[in-house]
Amino acid sequence: DAIARGRQAPDGGPVFLGPNSLGAISRPGGYDALFIPESRLDKRWSAAGRPGALISQSGAFIVSRMSNLEVLDPRIAISLGNQLDLTAADIVRAVALRDDIQTIGIYVEGFTDLDGLALLQAIHAATAAGKDVVFYKAGRTESGRSAAAGHTAAVAGDYDVCENAAAQAGALVADTFKEFEQMLELCTALHDKHVGGVRLGAVSNAGFECVG
């Protein structure tokens, strides 16, 4: 009701992040509203932010990615929670307009009606503008869909449809958390680099790795 009343204001009223959000962090804005203490996560404020944004329905997903990728240092990280008001599509559209963001990592569990379509349109606009979008969709199994419903009240929907639609919209779709991390790290580091040619060498202590 409060949100609905706020929408009647001349400026459209406030917009709300969450509920069930772990917060947000913005290096350009100079604020840390992520509800986790420095003793649990080194947010590396002394390091220069890299041109990436991390958008996730799960706050723990953001925390674990920032912990695993010590040099990720996203300029913006936003935990969406239940998306009562602001949605993943809203955030992607806003972040994609920023010149200081070149790579966008997205973790979603599910959508309300037509929110999935809105996110695909936002991804398409972002990739058309030259951004790299790395996408992970949870809920590929029945138990995963059930967990998503219990976690962020998300309707996980058909995984195969979502995965293929996201790829057609231009996203790099990850099948595993590790693949998500690796693609996000590569895109953040190499976005402005031209990669081509065959000047590549590999050294390994195991023959099977070279063969693989």
N, C-alpha and C positions, 0 to 999 in steps of 0.2 A: 504493500500500500504506500509506503514511504517513497519507494522508487517511482511508482505511478504518479504520485502527487508532484514529485520533483520534475517529472517530464512536462508538467504544465507550466513550468517557469519559462520566462522568455529565452533564457540561454539553454534550455533543455534539462537543467538540473544536473546534479552530480551523477557520475557513473561509478559503479561498484565492482571491485575485484573480489571474487569468491562467491559464496563462503567456502570454507575448507581450503583456504589458500595459505601457503607458507610465506606469502609476501612477494616482494620484488626488490631488485637491486639495479641501480642505474649509475654507471660511472660518469656519463655526461651530466646527469642531474646532481651528482655528488651525494647521493643518499643510499642508505642500506636499510631497507625495511624487510629484510629476509629474517624470519623468526628462528634464527639459529645463531648461537654465540660464536665468537671468534675462536674460543677454546675447542669447539667441535668442527670448525671448518675455517681454514685459512683462505680468506677471500682476496688475498693478494692486492690490497689497495695500493701498495707501493709500486706495483707493476703497471706499465702502460696497458690500457685495455686494448683488446684486439677487436677487429671489426665483425664481431659475431653477436648474435642474440639467441637466447635459449628460452623457448616458450613451452610450458608443460602443464598438463592437468595435475600432475603429481609433483609436489614440492620435493619429496625425497629423490625423485629422478634427477632434478636439478642439482641437489646437493651431492649426490653420488657421482654425477658426471663432472662437476667442478672438482671433486676430490680425486677422481681417477685421472682426469686430464689436468695436470698441474699447471700447464701453460695455456689452458683454454682462455681464461680471463675474459669472459664475455662482457661486452659493454653494457648489455641489458639482459637480465634474467627475470622472467615473470612466471609465477605459479598461478595457474588459472583457477584451480579448485573446481567448484561445481558450476561455474559459468552462469550464475543466476542472471547477471547483467552483461558484463563484458565477456565476449567469446573469443575463442582462438582466432577466428576470422577477423574480429575487430583488431586484435593485437598485431596479427601478421600484416594487415593493411597499413597500420600506423608505423610499424617498424620498417616495412619495406620502403617507405617514403624517405627514410633517413640516409643521407650520403655516407655516414660513418658506419653503416651496417652493410656488409656484403654477404654474410652467410647467416641463415636462419635455421636453427634446429627446432623441430616440432615433435613433441610427444603428446598423442591424444588417446583417450580411451573410448570416447563415444560422443554422440551429438544429440541435440534435440532436433525437432522437425526443421529441415532445410538448412540447419547449421553446417552440415557436411558439405552441401553444395556451396554455401557461402565461403567455407574454408578453401575448397578447391578453386573457386574463382580468385580468392586472395593469393593462393599459391601461384596460379597462372599469371596473375598480374606481377607478382614479385619476380618470377623467373623471366618473364618477358622484359622486365626492367634490368636484367642482368644479375640478379641475386642468385646465389646458390641456396637451395632449400633441401635440407635433409629431414626425412619424415619417418617416424615410427608410429605404427598403429597397433595398440594393444587389443587383446580380445580375439585372437585367431581361433581359439578353441572354446568349447562350451563352458569349461571351468574358468577360462580367462574372461569370457563375457560375464559370467556370474560374479567374478571378482571385481570387474570394472563397475558393475551395477552397485556393488556394496561399497566401493571405494569413493567414487565421485558421482554416484547416482547416474552413471552414463549408460545410454543405450548403445551398445557396442556395434550392433548392426552386422552386415555381411563383410567379413574381412577381405575376401578376394575382390569384391566390387570396389571397396575403398582403396585397396592397394593399387589396383590397375588404374583407377580414376586419378589417384594422386600422381602416379607415374606419367600419365598422359598430360596432366597439368604442368609437368616439368620438374617434379620433385625427384630427388634421389631417395628411393624407398629402401630402408634398412630392414633386414629380416631378424637381426639380433641386436641386443644392446651393445655388444662389442663392435659390430659393424656400424652402428649409429655413431659411436664414439670415433671410430677410425675415419669415417667419411666426414664427420664434422671437423675433426682435426685437420684433415687434408684440405678440405674446402677453405677453412679459415686461413691456413698457411699459404695456400697456392692460388687463391682466387685471382690475383692479378698477374700470375705467372703463366706464360705460354708453355704448354707441355706438348712436345712432339719429337719426332725422330726416333732412332733406335739406339742411341748412345746410352745404353744401360748395362751395368755389370752387376752380378750377384755373387757373393762369396758365402759359402756355407760349410759347416763341418759335417753335414749329412747329405748324402747323395739324393735321398728321397725328397728333401726340401727343394733342391734345384730342379728335380724332375717335376715335382708338384707345381 
